[in-house]
C-alpha cells in the first residue's frame, strides 16, 4: 500500500475520499478529553452536560480535528517532510458519541520550493462529514513533500 504521495502525483482539483471512516464512541471522547487534559465538565460529566444547551456530551472539537487530519494522511501527506501550517480550521456542526466521521481532501494548490529543488509545497482542504453527509469540519493546510527519486 502506498502511503502519501510525491509532489508530482498531486493535481490541483483532485479529491481524495479517505477510507475508512470512524465511529466515535463515548470511550474515545472521554479518553481523549483526559489524555489532552481537557477537564471541561461538558466532555466528562454526563449529568452536567444534560443541563447545557446541547443536552448531552458532544465530541471534543480537537478529537474531530485529529481524526480528520489522521484520515487524510495516507492519501495526502504521508510522505511529508514538514507540515507548514493550518491556514484555517472551521467546526461547522457538533458530533456526538455514536456518530461516524468520514473525510475527503481536495488539492487546492501546489508549487515548487524556491529554496530546495527536491521538494514542493502542496495545499489541501480537508472536509469531514458525519454519517448523514452533513459537513462538520473544514480545514486548510500546506505541507512540504518530496519529489520522486529524492525520498
Buried (B, 14 or more C-beta within 10 A) or exposed (E): EEEBBBBEBBEEEBEBEBEEBBEBEEEBBBEBBEEEEBEEBBBBBEEEBEEEEEEEBBBBBBBBBEBBBEBBBBBBBBBBBEEBEEEEBEBEBBBBBEBBBBBBBBBBEBEEBEEBEBBBBBBBBBBBBBEEEEEBBBBBBBBBBBBEEEE
